[in-house]
Amino acid sequence: MTTPTPPDGSTTTGREPQDHNPWAPPAHQSVDVPPATYPTHIGQPRNGMGITALVLGLVGVVLGVFVFLFWLSWLPALLAVIFGAVGLSHARKGRATNKGMAVAGLALGIVGLLIAVGSAVFTAVVVKHAVDGARSEIKEVKEAEESKAAEEKKRHLSFGEAYTFGNGLKVTVSKPTPFTPDEFANGHAKGNKAVEVTVTVVNTGSRRVGVETGMPDVKDADGISAQLVIDGSGRQKVITGAVPPNGTVIGKYAFSLPPEAANPVEVKFSPDVSQWDDAYWSGPSS
């Protein structure tokens, strides 16, 4: 019996394994397949932080331009810095594609914060200057009022005291003394009390000074002006003309007072009422 020859013409010298099928196709060999690659991010890019940072940065800078809105500009600027930093981190990790927006928002946020700080300092300086100016004005007004009150107090004197006006004239009004009008007197009612007021004016300056209004005004205890008494005795003298340097002039005037209002009395006098406020002398009459 002959052994069949395989189709490829090969001959066998030995016995083949019982499980070998010479007619089976060749076995498949394993092939190395490279591992699949996947994108580093899943889904849409996370660009919201960068966009938000840019918008907030612009808002912060625009508000900061208006100096007195610094209290509104600092918050969007600060948020722009925070969102810009987060957006930049996402871009570096490949989770976002708008790195430029994130950087711009971060930069604008920093600029906005600097503007807000500068505006706050500027506003504080302006407000402090305004407050100091207001306080200074109040202080000046208060000092002026106090000075005026002190000057007013200086112009109220007792009989016998002297007051020096701004033109250098020192005036003294003596305590009123009894005066007896003659029979031809005018301005003295029967039963009234007549008094004589003596005004002494001394020029303490170095030039002649005129006395424009040398007539005193006398008020009784009720604040009513007393009647000027004029008689023919020649005892009365009105101050007129100019007072030479270191010179002295004396005026004498008689007034009639109601007996019930004869004490106290007040004498008002100014050498020139158009320039100098009146000075006042008061006290009981003799």
Rosetta silent file (secondary structure, phi, psi, omega in degrees, C-alpha in Angstrom):
SEQUENCE: MTTPTPPDGSTTTGREPQDHNPWAPPAHQSVDVPPATYPTHIGQPRNGMGITALVLGLVGVVLGVFVFLFWLSWLPALLAVIFGAVGLSHARKGRATNKGMAVAGLALGIVGLLIAVGSAVFTAVVVKHAVDGARSEIKEVKEAEESKAAEEKKRHLSFGEAYTFGNGLKVTVSKPTPFTPDEFANGHAKGNKAVEVTVTVVNTGSRRVGVETGMPDVKDADGISAQLVIDGSGRQKVITGAVPPNGTVIGKYAFSLPPEAANPVEVKFSPDVSQWDDAYWSGPSS
SCORE:     score description
SCORE:     0.000 S_00000001
   1 L     0.000  130.646 -178.719    0.000    0.000    0.000 S_00000001
   2 L   -91.833  148.902  178.788    1.379    3.387   -1.020 S_00000001
   3 L   -88.791  131.004 -178.814    1.343    6.534    1.182 S_00000001
   4 L   -63.697  142.708  179.693   -0.423    9.514   -0.336 S_00000001
   5 L   -93.609  132.837 -179.485    1.843   12.450   -1.255 S_00000001
   6 L   -63.321  158.699 -177.468    0.868   15.918    0.086 S_00000001
   7 L   -60.466  -31.102 -178.026   -0.081   18.568   -2.446 S_00000001
   8 L   -79.626    0.820  176.108    3.137   20.548   -1.783 S_00000001
   9 L    81.732   -0.081 -179.268    5.181   17.443   -2.824 S_00000001
  10 L   -76.134  153.409  177.174    6.906   17.121    0.592 S_00000001
  11 L  -116.712  152.560 -179.936    7.547   13.733    2.075 S_00000001
  12 L  -105.541  138.100  178.406    7.476   12.737    5.660 S_00000001
  13 L  -101.764  -20.579 -179.133   10.172   10.739    7.216 S_00000001
  14 L  -125.269 -179.955 -179.880    8.558   10.265   10.517 S_00000001
  15 L   -81.556  128.012  177.867    5.217    9.763   11.980 S_00000001
  16 L   -76.158  151.685  175.927    3.120   12.985   12.205 S_00000001
  17 L   -58.738  146.595 -176.587    1.317   13.851   15.464 S_00000001
  18 L   -62.426  -34.189 -176.263   -2.059   12.327   15.625 S_00000001
  19 L   -89.916    4.367 -179.819   -3.804   15.774   16.172 S_00000001
  20 L   -84.737  128.381  179.126   -2.027   17.499   13.317 S_00000001
  21 L  -106.706  105.712 -176.953   -4.233   18.277   10.383 S_00000001
  22 L   -67.301  -13.358 -178.168   -2.072   18.807    7.393 S_00000001
  23 L   -98.401   -1.695 -178.759   -4.931   20.348    5.514 S_00000001
  24 L   -75.837  148.368  177.387   -5.782   23.026    8.183 S_00000001
  25 L   -65.050  155.714 -179.933   -4.946   26.670    7.403 S_00000001
  26 L   -63.320  146.472 -178.673   -1.897   28.156    9.130 S_00000001
  27 L   -66.863  145.284  178.257   -2.474   29.465   12.643 S_00000001
  28 L   -75.109  138.601  175.995   -2.961   33.285   13.062 S_00000001
  29 L   -99.416  146.131  179.682   -0.154   35.199   14.726 S_00000001
  30 L   -72.007  141.368 -179.966   -0.849   38.031   17.218 S_00000001
  31 L  -116.805  131.353  178.378   -0.104   41.571   15.981 S_00000001
  32 L   -72.560  122.834  179.288    0.857   44.434   18.323 S_00000001
  33 L  -109.378  126.176  179.905   -1.683   47.242   18.013 S_00000001
  34 L   -63.061  146.434 -179.346   -0.720   50.665   19.445 S_00000001
  35 L   -65.160  146.452  179.927   -2.990   51.884   22.264 S_00000001
  36 L   -68.353  143.884  176.533   -5.751   54.279   21.310 S_00000001
  37 L  -101.654  146.800 -178.378   -5.201   57.968   22.114 S_00000001
  38 L  -127.887  149.421  178.595   -7.911   60.191   23.677 S_00000001
  39 L   -64.136  149.282 -178.724   -8.211   63.963   23.891 S_00000001
  40 L   -72.543  -20.578  176.790   -7.069   65.493   27.180 S_00000001
  41 L  -118.475  152.148 -178.540  -10.407   67.333   27.649 S_00000001
  42 L  -110.641  130.098  176.468  -13.851   65.955   27.452 S_00000001
  43 L    82.002 -155.404 -176.410  -16.697   67.956   25.879 S_00000001
  44 L   -75.226  151.604  176.981  -16.670   71.716   25.034 S_00000001
  45 L   -61.925  144.324 -178.589  -13.708   73.988   26.017 S_00000001
  46 L   -92.856   78.341 -175.967  -14.196   75.734   29.369 S_00000001
  47 L   -96.091    0.800 -174.569  -13.757   79.309   28.097 S_00000001
  48 H   -63.607  -37.028 -178.048  -16.276   80.988   30.417 S_00000001
  49 H   -64.628  -43.755  179.929  -13.715   82.075   33.006 S_00000001
  50 H   -63.902  -42.850  179.170  -11.570   83.893   30.454 S_00000001
  51 H   -63.722  -46.363  179.949  -14.552   85.662   28.890 S_00000001
  52 H   -61.399  -41.465  179.398  -15.920   86.679   32.295 S_00000001
  53 H   -61.426  -41.883 -179.755  -12.495   87.956   33.372 S_00000001
  54 H   -64.399  -44.301 -179.486  -12.212   90.115   30.246 S_00000001
  55 H   -64.118  -47.179 -179.242  -15.692   91.609   30.695 S_00000001
  56 H   -65.548  -36.414  177.317  -15.177   92.318   34.399 S_00000001
  57 H   -62.400  -42.839  177.154  -11.737   93.787   33.732 S_00000001
  58 H   -62.564  -43.167  179.989  -13.190   96.212   31.189 S_00000001
  59 H   -62.161  -43.977 -179.393  -15.967   97.192   33.616 S_00000001
  60 H   -62.033  -42.172 -179.597  -13.462   97.769   36.417 S_00000001
  61 H   -67.985  -43.508 -178.978  -11.234   99.973   34.272 S_00000001
  62 H   -63.204  -44.248  177.963  -14.139  102.009   32.858 S_00000001
  63 H   -66.030  -34.397 -179.690  -15.604  102.619   36.324 S_00000001
  64 H   -66.799  -24.433  177.813  -12.163  103.483   37.642 S_00000001
  65 H   -60.997  -34.769  176.050  -11.870  106.304   35.105 S_00000001
  66 L   -84.970  104.999 -166.817  -14.575  108.087   37.096 S_00000001
  67 H   -54.289  -43.518 -172.643  -12.546  108.879   40.189 S_00000001
  68 H   -82.782    6.185  174.159  -15.385  109.045   42.683 S_00000001
  69 H  -104.057   19.628 -178.537  -16.735  105.640   41.563 S_00000001
  70 H   -60.026  -29.730 -178.818  -13.690  103.809   42.948 S_00000001
  71 H   -71.314  -12.527  173.633  -15.956  102.140   45.527 S_00000001
  72 H   -99.544  -27.892 -172.414  -17.768  100.467   42.576 S_00000001
  73 H   -79.678  -27.092 -173.181  -14.735   99.701   40.389 S_00000001
  74 H   -67.657  -33.765 -175.896  -12.646   97.655   42.823 S_00000001
  75 H   -68.619  -52.421  176.867  -15.061   94.695   43.031 S_00000001
  76 H   -61.650  -32.379  178.077  -15.309   93.850   39.274 S_00000001
  77 H   -65.967  -42.373  178.428  -11.543   94.424   38.998 S_00000001
  78 H   -64.686  -42.859  177.891  -10.865   91.984   41.824 S_00000001
  79 H   -64.264  -34.902  177.662  -13.205   89.397   40.308 S_00000001
  80 H   -62.689  -38.562  178.036  -11.476   89.887   36.937 S_00000001
  81 H   -64.468  -44.138 -178.024   -8.159   88.975   38.578 S_00000001
  82 H   -65.925  -51.445 -178.575   -9.659   85.857   40.173 S_00000001
  83 H   -65.462  -35.226  178.429  -11.510   84.651   37.052 S_00000001
  84 H   -64.716  -40.287  178.511   -8.536   85.524   34.854 S_00000001
  85 H   -65.717  -41.759  178.219   -6.210   83.407   36.984 S_00000001
  86 H   -65.110  -44.036  178.917   -8.656   80.477   36.902 S_00000001
  87 H   -62.706  -38.064  177.918   -9.144   80.846   33.131 S_00000001
  88 H   -66.015  -37.456  177.269   -5.369   80.941   32.600 S_00000001
  89 H   -64.466  -42.176  177.353   -5.029   77.759   34.658 S_00000001
  90 H   -61.170  -41.639 -179.045   -7.679   76.043   32.516 S_00000001
  91 H   -64.824  -39.430  179.952   -5.869   77.128   29.355 S_00000001
  92 H   -67.012  -30.797  179.510   -2.543   75.750   30.591 S_00000001
  93 L   -87.842    2.162  178.908   -4.188   72.403   31.368 S_00000001
  94 L    80.477   11.518 -179.229   -5.796   72.265   27.926 S_00000001
  95 L   -89.966  -11.323  179.733   -9.319   72.706   29.260 S_00000001
  96 L  -138.329  155.425 -177.589   -9.804   76.127   27.603 S_00000001
  97 L  -115.850    6.068 -177.172   -8.777   77.632   24.296 S_00000001
  98 L  -114.402   57.305  178.879   -8.974   81.373   25.096 S_00000001
  99 H   -58.618  -39.320 -179.400   -5.724   81.936   26.953 S_00000001
 100 H   -60.376  -43.107  178.048   -5.434   85.438   25.455 S_00000001
 101 H   -62.113  -43.455 -179.207   -8.794   86.494   26.912 S_00000001
 102 H   -61.772  -43.757  179.627   -7.837   85.163   30.339 S_00000001
 103 H   -65.209  -43.219  179.427   -4.516   87.019   30.277 S_00000001
 104 H   -63.151  -43.068  178.340   -6.200   90.239   29.086 S_00000001
 105 H   -63.093  -41.122  178.199   -8.881   89.975   31.786 S_00000001
 106 H   -62.819  -44.542  179.838   -6.218   89.339   34.440 S_00000001
 107 H   -64.597  -44.331  178.718   -4.185   92.345   33.281 S_00000001
 108 H   -63.751  -36.570  177.371   -7.240   94.625   33.122 S_00000001
 109 H   -62.563  -42.291  178.486   -8.264   93.486   36.603 S_00000001
 110 H   -64.271  -43.388  177.823   -4.859   94.419   38.001 S_00000001
 111 H   -61.740  -42.498  179.125   -5.011   97.795   36.250 S_00000001
 112 H   -61.858  -39.985  177.633   -8.533   98.340   37.583 S_00000001
 113 H   -64.738  -42.237  178.173   -7.410   97.577   41.133 S_00000001
 114 H   -62.379  -41.540  178.163   -4.506  100.010   40.836 S_00000001
 115 H   -64.343  -41.933 -179.824   -6.863  102.703   39.511 S_00000001
 116 H   -62.024  -43.128  178.970   -9.331  102.013   42.347 S_00000001
 117 H   -64.714  -45.790  178.260   -6.590  102.323   44.972 S_00000001
 118 H   -61.422  -40.780  178.791   -5.262  105.509   43.392 S_00000001
 119 H   -65.805  -38.222  178.897   -8.768  106.973   43.150 S_00000001
 120 H   -63.767  -42.870  178.790   -9.449  106.086   46.786 S_00000001
 121 H   -64.844  -44.215  179.506   -6.260  107.843   47.899 S_00000001
 122 H   -61.166  -45.063  179.668   -7.044  110.870   45.712 S_00000001
 123 H   -62.719  -41.219  179.287  -10.605  111.052   47.033 S_00000001
 124 H   -61.877  -41.002  179.387   -9.386  110.774   50.621 S_00000001
 125 H   -65.770  -43.113 -179.910   -6.934  113.627   50.058 S_00000001
 126 H   -64.009  -44.252 -179.791   -9.602  115.804   48.409 S_00000001
 127 H   -63.975  -42.868  179.201  -12.131  115.099   51.161 S_00000001
 128 H   -61.921  -42.719  178.454   -9.542  115.779   53.867 S_00000001
 129 H   -62.186  -41.946  179.416   -8.589  119.047   52.174 S_00000001
 130 H   -64.986  -42.741  179.325  -12.254  120.050   51.942 S_00000001
 131 H   -64.253  -44.078  178.468  -12.874  119.143   55.586 S_00000001
 132 H   -62.463  -39.635  177.852   -9.762  121.018   56.704 S_00000001
 133 H   -63.845  -42.043  178.566  -10.842  124.006   54.633 S_00000001
 134 H   -64.541  -42.556  178.237  -14.328  123.945   56.149 S_00000001
 135 H   -63.279  -39.531  179.262  -12.887  123.650   59.645 S_00000001
 136 H   -64.407  -41.769  178.412  -10.517  126.514   58.915 S_00000001
 137 H   -64.386  -42.145  178.562  -13.374  128.681   57.673 S_00000001
 138 H   -62.442  -41.361  179.258  -15.458  127.814   60.732 S_00000001
 139 H   -63.497  -42.614  179.531  -12.495  128.601   62.948 S_00000001
 140 H   -63.597  -42.554  178.336  -11.944  131.923   61.182 S_00000001
 141 H   -62.940  -43.058  179.789  -15.625  132.831   61.501 S_00000001
 142 H   -63.171  -44.016  178.767  -15.590  131.854   65.163 S_00000001
 143 H   -64.223  -38.795  178.909  -12.432  133.855   65.795 S_00000001
 144 H   -64.854  -40.807  178.250  -13.912  136.820   63.939 S_00000001
 145 H   -65.686  -41.519  178.576  -17.078  136.600   66.025 S_00000001
 146 H   -64.751  -39.939  178.555  -15.049  136.305   69.209 S_00000001
 147 H   -65.005  -40.656  178.532  -12.899  139.252   68.149 S_00000001
 148 H   -64.644  -41.542  178.993  -15.994  141.256   67.319 S_00000001
 149 H   -64.848  -39.884  178.733  -17.558  140.362   70.656 S_00000001
 150 H   -65.364  -41.461  178.540  -14.344  141.294   72.466 S_00000001
 151 H   -65.913  -38.500  177.059  -14.178  144.587   70.585 S_00000001
 152 H   -61.953  -40.434  179.229  -17.850  145.203   71.354 S_00000001
 153 H   -65.234  -38.036  179.442  -17.136  144.565   75.008 S_00000001
 154 H   -63.415  -29.489 -176.266  -14.218  147.010   74.905 S_00000001
 155 L   -83.861    1.990  175.190  -16.543  149.691   73.569 S_00000001
 156 E  -111.159  110.625 -172.658  -18.804  149.423   76.620 S_00000001
 157 E  -126.059  168.807  172.819  -17.207  151.289   79.491 S_00000001
 158 E   -94.146  158.907  178.736  -18.001  152.865   82.801 S_00000001
 159 L   -57.090  137.338  179.643  -17.888  156.627   83.294 S_00000001
 160 L    97.091  -15.195  178.952  -14.329  157.852   83.675 S_00000001
 161 L   -88.229  156.896 -176.500  -12.760  155.112   81.507 S_00000001
 162 E  -110.319  146.177  174.994  -11.020  155.862   78.191 S_00000001
 163 E  -131.421  132.285 -179.373  -11.484  154.265   74.791 S_00000001
 164 E  -102.728  121.470  178.577   -9.101  154.782   71.859 S_00000001
 165 L   -79.680  168.601 -176.419  -10.637  154.766   68.381 S_00000001
 166 L   -63.975  -18.509  178.998   -8.835  153.504   65.294 S_00000001
 167 L   -90.279    6.125  176.439   -7.817  157.026   64.260 S_00000001
 168 L    91.952    0.375  178.520   -5.843  157.504   67.472 S_00000001
 169 E   -84.088  121.324  177.541   -8.393  159.660   69.330 S_00000001
 170 E   -98.755  121.584 -173.241   -8.684  158.626   72.985 S_00000001
 171 E  -114.168  135.917  175.469  -12.070  159.576   74.395 S_00000001
 172 E  -128.447  132.169  176.010  -13.125  159.752   78.031 S_00000001
 173 E  -112.607  120.776 -178.469  -16.659  160.522   79.247 S_00000001
 174 L   -80.548  162.673  177.753  -16.869  161.705   82.820 S_00000001
 175 L   -62.939  131.046 -178.977  -19.670  160.896   85.205 S_00000001
 176 L   -57.471  140.973  178.818  -22.603  163.278   84.593 S_00000001
 177 E  -117.125  155.815  179.934  -22.846  166.111   87.109 S_00000001
 178 E   -60.090  144.958 -179.778  -25.887  168.200   88.094 S_00000001
 179 L  -134.169  134.278  179.894  -26.594  171.141   85.837 S_00000001
 180 L  -110.399  105.736  179.936  -28.800  174.120   86.600 S_00000001
 181 L   -66.306  152.873  175.880  -30.226  175.678   83.448 S_00000001
 182 L   -82.485 -178.807 -174.223  -30.791  179.429   83.426 S_00000001
 183 L   -70.287  -15.721  179.887  -34.177  181.002   82.958 S_00000001
 184 L  -100.306   13.561 -175.266  -33.765  181.156   79.213 S_00000001
 185 L   -65.637  148.024  177.607  -32.953  177.451   78.799 S_00000001
 186 E  -122.282  133.586  177.395  -34.552  175.477   76.013 S_00000001
 187 L   100.573    3.036 -179.817  -35.214  171.725   76.156 S_00000001
 188 L  -114.789  114.978  179.506  -35.575  171.373   79.910 S_00000001
 189 L   -82.905  147.228 -179.603  -39.028  170.464   81.217 S_00000001
 190 L   -62.500  135.258 -179.625  -40.050  171.573   84.690 S_00000001
 191 L    92.547  -14.254  177.849  -39.485  168.825   87.246 S_00000001
 192 L   -77.154  167.571  177.708  -36.817  167.056   85.159 S_00000001
 193 E  -106.581  120.827 -179.976  -33.272  166.467   86.278 S_00000001
 194 E   -96.864  135.835  178.450  -30.618  168.278   84.234 S_00000001
 195 E  -130.970  154.494  177.507  -27.095  166.830   84.054 S_00000001
 196 E  -110.092  131.360  179.865  -23.877  167.932   82.388 S_00000001
 197 E  -110.079  127.545 -179.629  -21.799  165.437   80.377 S_00000001
 198 E  -109.530  125.628  179.696  -18.094  166.152   79.815 S_00000001
 199 E  -115.235  123.042  179.495  -16.298  164.530   76.851 S_00000001
 200 E  -111.659  127.414 -178.408  -12.487  164.702   76.682 S_00000001
 201 E  -119.953  125.220  179.036  -10.714  163.874   73.415 S_00000001
 202 E  -120.123  129.096  177.961   -6.923  163.367   73.239 S_00000001
 203 E   -87.498  108.533 -179.915   -5.094  162.864   69.940 S_00000001
 204 L   -89.876   -1.412 -178.082   -2.502  160.127   70.564 S_00000001
 205 L   -90.226 -171.927 -176.810   -1.364  160.063   66.913 S_00000001
 206 L  -107.408    9.227  178.619    1.214  162.032   64.968 S_00000001
 207 L  -139.859  162.697  179.751   -1.149  163.931   62.653 S_00000001
 208 L   -67.608  138.470 -179.659   -4.194  166.144   62.956 S_00000001
 209 E  -128.273  128.290 -179.999   -7.482  164.261   63.202 S_00000001
 210 E   -83.508  149.074  174.433  -10.863  165.842   62.596 S_00000001
 211 L  -107.953  107.795 -174.267  -13.904  165.308   64.807 S_00000001
 212 L   -85.878  -33.224 -178.445  -16.879  165.085   62.487 S_00000001
 213 L  -130.635   86.432 -175.900  -19.617  164.241   64.992 S_00000001
 214 L   -92.049   15.047 -178.429  -18.755  165.704   68.366 S_00000001
 215 L  -101.190  120.619  177.665  -22.273  165.511   69.793 S_00000001
 216 L   -77.752  162.403  175.276  -22.947  162.695   72.300 S_00000001
 217 E  -118.279  126.094 -177.647  -26.278  160.897   72.629 S_00000001
 218 E  -111.099  131.437  176.653  -27.602  160.350   76.152 S_00000001
 219 E  -117.525  139.592  179.893  -30.227  157.699   76.989 S_00000001
 220 L   -81.327 -171.732 -176.096  -32.102  157.498   80.260 S_00000001
 221 L   -64.378  -22.107  178.413  -32.806  154.324   82.256 S_00000001
 222 L   -89.349    3.004 -179.214  -35.693  153.460   79.895 S_00000001
 223 L    78.833   15.222 -179.400  -33.413  153.641   76.842 S_00000001
 224 L   -98.583  135.213 -179.602  -35.046  156.853   75.595 S_00000001
 225 E   -62.695  133.522  179.729  -32.830  159.641   74.280 S_00000001
 226 L   -79.594  156.324 -179.023  -32.640  162.569   76.651 S_00000001
 227 E   -81.158  130.360  176.942  -33.420  166.099   75.539 S_00000001
 228 E   -73.090  133.998 -179.148  -30.417  168.354   74.847 S_00000001
 229 E  -101.366  129.876  177.566  -30.553  171.534   76.970 S_00000001
 230 E  -123.628  124.993  175.425  -29.482  174.830   75.436 S_00000001
 231 L  -133.836 -176.879 -175.961  -29.209  178.017   77.501 S_00000001
 232 L  -101.731   17.999 -176.685  -27.385  181.317   77.285 S_00000001
 233 L   -78.567  -17.342 -179.338  -24.902  180.747   80.083 S_00000001
 234 L    76.352   10.291 -179.439  -22.052  179.821   77.762 S_00000001
 235 L   -79.784  -18.447 -177.816  -21.131  176.825   79.890 S_00000001
 236 L   -91.234  146.627 -179.875  -21.706  174.331   77.041 S_00000001
 237 E  -143.062  128.025  178.808  -19.108  173.630   74.363 S_00000001
 238 L   -97.877  132.663  178.899  -19.417  171.480   71.230 S_00000001
 239 L   -76.511  122.591  177.140  -16.300  169.707   69.923 S_00000001
 240 L  -139.668  167.176  174.976  -15.645  170.696   66.286 S_00000001
 241 L    79.778 -154.290 -174.472  -12.722  170.899   63.899 S_00000001
 242 E  -114.126  150.635  177.832   -9.464  168.961   64.147 S_00000001
 243 E  -105.829  123.469 -178.601   -7.396  167.869   67.101 S_00000001
 244 L   -71.915  164.865  177.510   -3.627  168.421   66.680 S_00000001
 245 L   -57.216  133.865 -177.743   -1.088  165.720   67.596 S_00000001
 246 L    62.431   11.862  179.295   -0.906  165.296   71.375 S_00000001
 247 L   -87.341  162.824 -178.935   -3.657  167.885   71.591 S_00000001
 248 E  -133.649  134.291  173.866   -6.720  167.773   73.860 S_00000001
 249 E  -127.222  148.530 -177.059  -10.217  169.152   73.352 S_00000001
 250 E  -128.197  133.176  175.915  -13.079  169.105   75.843 S_00000001
 251 E  -117.115  142.630  179.576  -16.790  169.247   75.138 S_00000001
 252 E  -127.418  133.080 -174.177  -19.549  169.987   77.654 S_00000001
 253 E  -140.462  142.211  179.737  -23.216  169.151   77.058 S_00000001
 254 E  -112.718  141.485 -179.667  -26.365  169.410   79.173 S_00000001
 255 E  -136.435  151.644  179.918  -29.323  167.014   79.032 S_00000001
 256 E  -108.450  126.851 -175.829  -32.698  166.866   80.696 S_00000001
 257 E  -119.457  141.414  172.823  -33.796  163.537   82.228 S_00000001
 258 L   -62.247  138.884 -175.622  -37.165  162.464   83.663 S_00000001
 259 H   -60.503  -32.814 -178.705  -36.708  162.098   87.437 S_00000001
 260 H   -78.566   -8.953 -179.252  -38.046  158.510   87.418 S_00000001
 261 H  -130.555   30.477 -176.510  -35.532  157.477   84.729 S_00000001
 262 L   -83.852  -12.335 -179.815  -32.506  159.534   85.710 S_00000001
 263 L  -139.652  136.037  -10.740  -30.459  156.520   86.867 S_00000001
 264 L   -81.586  174.224  177.702  -28.595  154.865   85.329 S_00000001
 265 E  -125.286  161.418  179.010  -27.794  156.732   82.124 S_00000001
 266 E  -132.143  135.368  179.441  -25.790  155.831   79.027 S_00000001
 267 E  -114.910  126.733  179.241  -23.719  158.147   76.845 S_00000001
 268 E  -111.205  133.252 -177.598  -22.931  157.155   73.232 S_00000001
 269 E  -151.837  143.218  172.110  -20.143  158.924   71.323 S_00000001
 270 L  -147.675  136.959  179.088  -18.011  158.546   68.182 S_00000001
 271 L   -69.587  -18.791  178.362  -15.654  161.113   66.620 S_00000001
 272 L  -160.687   99.088 -174.758  -16.862  159.995   63.160 S_00000001
 273 L   -68.287  -18.172  178.847  -19.860  157.643   62.917 S_00000001
 274 L   -75.273  -17.938 -178.463  -19.207  157.048   59.216 S_00000001
 275 L  -117.440  -33.049 -171.941  -15.898  155.346   60.055 S_00000001
 276 L  -126.126  135.222  176.282  -15.997  154.246   63.683 S_00000001
 277 L   -65.127  152.662  179.719  -18.624  152.449   65.734 S_00000001
 278 L   -67.069  149.669  168.577  -19.908  154.281   68.796 S_00000001
 279 E  -104.951  156.218 -173.278  -18.437  153.671   72.214 S_00000001
 280 E  -127.787  133.424  173.975  -20.726  153.562   75.250 S_00000001
 281 E  -120.733  136.700 -177.330  -20.269  154.870   78.765 S_00000001
 282 E  -144.131  163.519  179.337  -22.803  154.088   81.459 S_00000001
 283 E   151.786 -179.081  179.351  -23.429  154.370   85.166 S_00000001
 284 L   -73.613  149.111  172.904  -25.442  156.390   87.672 S_00000001
 285 L   -88.566  156.475 -178.356  -25.764  160.135   87.304 S_00000001
 286 L   -66.809    0.000    0.000  -24.869  162.354   90.231 S_00000001
